[in-house]
């Protein structure tokens, strides 16, 4: 089992997290940390519980037990209003992008600011929309509809919508799924660029090893519901543990 020393400034600390669906114990005392301005990839087979993990972090699923401390606060004891305020500080990039088909790009980006009642002037809102579009390289799409965009462009717009609230943390759910290799590489590079531009910390759920290698400062390997091993890409790729190196072959 490969492990590295934990860093000293975590923005997320997950301890002994458990979640079962009937007799299927998806998370079984899973523990991991995310440090400030760090990209942590959670790597695992399809159906291993990776997406369940981030849905627990954002409060979309309630775990059976354990602790999720985010930015110094315990997620699992929050009431609805407190959790809603915390979600402003946590961006979530859905695997499906989850853009509203009936809204323009501009309207999709404005929606989170209306949804969370951000105290911001119309001019400031417009400036934010332009800023995030420029930062994902799609300023020219502001009045286009999602149906007019390629899959890679839709992913970039979904990321721009995540950035509009200037979150401290971003959770990426399979950010390169369904994309061709060239576009997948562009999205991986954009994830790194976003970290540098916005000083974000990120948990990235992926089994795309090119994305993992490109984005991960540290990797946690999810096996049998637990963080079985963690370390850098190079550390884990060199492991003699067959349960770990199967992902790096």
C-alpha positions as CSV (number, residue, x, y, z in Angstrom):
1,X,0.0,0.0,0.0
2,X,1.5,3.3,-1.1
3,X,1.1,6.4,1.0
4,X,2.5,9.9,1.3
5,X,2.7,12.2,4.3
6,X,-0.3,14.4,4.7
7,X,0.2,18.1,4.1
8,X,-0.6,20.7,6.8
9,X,-3.2,23.0,5.3
10,X,-6.3,20.9,4.3
11,X,-9.4,22.6,2.8
12,X,-11.2,19.2,2.8
13,X,-10.7,16.5,5.4
14,X,-12.7,13.3,4.8
15,X,-12.5,10.8,7.7
16,X,-14.0,7.2,7.8
17,X,-16.7,8.0,5.3
18,X,-19.3,5.2,4.8
19,X,-22.1,4.9,2.3
20,X,-24.1,1.8,1.4
21,X,-27.0,1.2,-1.0
22,X,-28.7,-1.8,0.5
23,X,-26.0,-4.5,0.9
24,X,-23.6,-2.7,-1.5
25,X,-21.1,-0.9,0.7
26,X,-19.8,1.7,-1.8
27,X,-17.6,3.7,0.7
28,X,-16.2,1.8,3.6
29,X,-14.2,4.1,6.0
30,X,-12.8,6.2,3.1
31,X,-10.4,8.9,4.2
32,X,-8.5,11.5,2.3
33,X,-7.4,15.2,2.5
34,X,-7.3,18.0,0.0
35,X,-4.8,20.8,0.6
36,X,-4.9,24.4,-0.5
37,X,-4.2,24.9,-4.2
38,X,-3.8,21.2,-4.6
39,X,-5.3,18.9,-7.3
40,X,-6.2,15.5,-6.0
41,X,-7.4,12.8,-8.4
42,X,-9.6,10.0,-7.0
43,X,-8.9,7.1,-9.3
44,X,-10.9,3.9,-9.4
45,X,-12.8,1.5,-11.6
46,X,-16.2,2.4,-13.0
47,X,-18.8,1.9,-10.3
48,X,-16.3,2.0,-7.5
49,X,-17.9,4.9,-5.7
50,X,-16.0,7.9,-7.1
51,X,-19.1,9.9,-8.0
52,X,-20.8,8.9,-4.8
53,X,-17.9,10.4,-2.9
54,X,-18.1,13.9,-4.5
55,X,-21.9,13.9,-4.2
56,X,-21.5,13.3,-0.5
57,X,-19.0,16.2,-0.3
58,X,-21.4,18.6,-2.0
59,X,-24.3,17.4,0.1
60,X,-26.3,15.8,-2.7
61,X,-26.0,12.4,-0.9
62,X,-26.1,11.8,2.8
63,X,-23.4,9.3,4.0
64,X,-24.2,6.7,6.6
65,X,-21.3,7.8,8.9
66,X,-18.0,9.5,8.9
67,X,-16.9,13.2,8.7
68,X,-16.6,15.7,5.8
69,X,-14.9,18.9,7.0
70,X,-14.8,21.6,4.3
71,X,-13.1,24.9,4.8
72,X,-13.2,24.3,8.6
73,X,-16.9,23.3,8.8
74,X,-18.6,20.0,9.1
75,X,-20.8,19.3,6.1
76,X,-22.8,16.5,7.7
77,X,-24.3,18.7,10.5
78,X,-25.3,21.7,8.4
79,X,-28.9,22.7,7.9
80,X,-30.2,23.4,4.4
81,X,-29.5,27.2,4.4
82,X,-25.9,26.8,5.8
83,X,-25.2,24.0,3.2
84,X,-26.5,26.2,0.4
85,X,-24.1,29.0,1.5
86,X,-21.2,26.5,1.5
87,X,-22.1,25.4,-2.0
88,X,-21.3,28.9,-3.2
89,X,-17.7,28.2,-2.2
90,X,-17.6,24.7,-3.9
91,X,-17.9,24.5,-7.6
92,X,-19.2,21.3,-9.2
93,X,-18.5,20.4,-12.8
94,X,-21.0,17.7,-13.7
95,X,-20.0,14.9,-16.1
96,X,-23.0,15.7,-18.3
97,X,-22.2,19.5,-18.2
98,X,-25.9,20.1,-17.1
99,X,-26.3,23.3,-19.2
100,X,-29.8,24.6,-19.7
101,X,-30.7,23.9,-23.4
102,X,-33.3,26.8,-23.4
103,X,-30.8,29.4,-22.2
104,X,-28.0,31.1,-24.0
105,X,-24.4,30.9,-22.8
106,X,-24.9,34.3,-21.1
107,X,-28.1,33.2,-19.3
108,X,-26.5,29.9,-18.2
109,X,-23.6,31.8,-16.6
110,X,-25.9,34.4,-15.0
111,X,-28.1,31.7,-13.5
112,X,-25.9,30.7,-10.5
113,X,-25.6,34.3,-9.4
114,X,-29.4,34.6,-9.4
115,X,-29.9,31.2,-7.8
116,X,-27.6,32.0,-4.9
117,X,-28.8,35.6,-4.5
118,X,-25.3,37.0,-4.9
119,X,-25.2,40.7,-3.9
120,X,-23.7,42.1,-7.2
121,X,-24.6,44.8,-9.6
122,X,-25.7,44.1,-13.1
123,X,-22.4,45.6,-14.4
124,X,-20.4,43.4,-12.1
125,X,-22.4,40.4,-13.2
126,X,-21.8,41.2,-16.8
127,X,-18.1,41.7,-16.1
128,X,-17.9,38.3,-14.4
129,X,-19.6,36.6,-17.4
130,X,-17.1,38.1,-19.8
131,X,-14.1,37.3,-17.5
132,X,-14.9,33.6,-17.1
133,X,-15.6,33.2,-20.8
134,X,-12.3,34.8,-21.7
135,X,-10.6,32.5,-19.2
136,X,-12.0,29.4,-20.9
137,X,-11.3,30.8,-24.3
138,X,-14.9,31.2,-25.5
139,X,-15.8,34.9,-25.3
140,X,-17.3,34.7,-28.7
141,X,-20.0,32.2,-27.6
142,X,-21.8,34.5,-25.2
143,X,-25.0,34.7,-27.1
144,X,-25.0,31.2,-28.6
145,X,-27.2,28.3,-27.5
146,X,-25.7,25.1,-26.0
147,X,-26.9,23.1,-29.1
148,X,-24.6,25.3,-31.2
149,X,-21.5,24.2,-29.3
150,X,-19.3,21.2,-29.6
151,X,-18.9,18.8,-26.7
152,X,-15.6,20.3,-25.7
153,X,-17.0,23.8,-25.9
154,X,-20.0,22.8,-23.7
155,X,-17.5,21.4,-21.2
156,X,-15.7,24.7,-21.1
157,X,-18.9,26.6,-20.7
158,X,-19.9,24.3,-17.8
159,X,-16.5,25.1,-16.2
160,X,-17.1,28.8,-16.8
161,X,-20.4,28.5,-15.0
162,X,-18.6,26.8,-12.1
163,X,-16.1,29.6,-11.9
164,X,-18.7,32.4,-12.0
165,X,-19.1,32.3,-8.2
166,X,-15.3,32.3,-7.7
167,X,-15.3,29.1,-5.6
168,X,-12.5,28.1,-3.3
169,X,-12.9,24.4,-4.3
170,X,-13.9,22.7,-7.5
171,X,-15.1,19.1,-7.8
172,X,-14.7,17.6,-11.3
173,X,-16.7,14.5,-12.2
174,X,-15.0,12.8,-15.1
175,X,-14.1,16.0,-16.9
176,X,-12.8,14.4,-20.0
177,X,-15.4,11.7,-20.4
178,X,-16.8,11.4,-23.9
179,X,-14.2,13.8,-25.4
180,X,-11.7,13.0,-28.2
181,X,-8.1,12.8,-27.1
182,X,-7.2,16.3,-28.4
183,X,-10.1,17.9,-26.6
184,X,-9.5,15.9,-23.5
185,X,-5.9,17.2,-23.4
186,X,-7.2,20.8,-23.8
187,X,-9.6,20.3,-20.8
188,X,-6.8,18.8,-18.7
189,X,-4.7,21.8,-19.5
190,X,-7.6,24.1,-18.7
191,X,-8.0,22.5,-15.2
192,X,-4.4,23.3,-14.5
193,X,-4.8,26.9,-15.8
194,X,-7.9,27.4,-13.7
195,X,-5.9,26.4,-10.6
196,X,-3.3,29.0,-11.3
197,X,-5.7,31.8,-12.3
198,X,-8.3,31.3,-9.5
199,X,-6.1,29.7,-6.8
200,X,-8.6,26.8,-6.5
201,X,-8.2,23.4,-4.8
202,X,-9.7,20.5,-6.7
203,X,-10.8,16.9,-6.4
204,X,-10.9,15.3,-9.8
205,X,-12.8,12.1,-10.4
206,X,-11.4,10.3,-13.4
207,X,-10.3,7.0,-14.9
208,X,-8.7,8.7,-17.9
209,X,-5.1,8.1,-17.2
210,X,-3.9,10.9,-19.5
211,X,-6.1,13.4,-17.6
212,X,-4.8,11.9,-14.3
213,X,-1.2,12.2,-15.2
214,X,-1.7,15.8,-16.5
215,X,-3.7,17.2,-13.6
216,X,-2.8,15.3,-10.4
217,X,-0.5,16.6,-7.7
218,X,-1.6,13.5,-5.7
219,X,-3.7,10.5,-6.4
220,X,-6.0,8.5,-4.1
221,X,-6.8,5.0,-5.4
222,X,-10.4,4.0,-4.4
223,X,-10.6,0.2,-4.0
224,X,-13.3,-1.7,-2.1
225,X,-14.6,1.5,-0.7
226,X,-11.4,2.7,0.9
227,X,-8.5,5.0,-0.1
228,X,-6.3,1.9,-0.7
229,X,-3.2,3.9,-1.7
230,X,-2.1,7.5,-2.4
231,X,0.9,9.3,-3.8
232,X,2.2,11.0,-6.9
233,X,1.6,9.6,-10.4
234,X,5.2,8.5,-10.5
235,X,5.1,6.9,-7.1
236,X,2.0,4.9,-7.8
237,X,3.1,3.9,-11.4
238,X,6.2,2.4,-9.9
239,X,4.3,0.4,-7.2
240,X,4.8,-3.3,-7.1
241,X,1.2,-3.7,-5.7
242,X,-0.9,-5.3,-8.4
243,X,-4.0,-3.6,-7.1
244,X,-2.4,-0.2,-7.8
245,X,-0.3,-0.8,-10.9
246,X,-3.2,-2.3,-12.8
247,X,-4.3,1.3,-13.4
248,X,-0.9,2.3,-14.8
249,X,-0.2,-0.5,-17.3
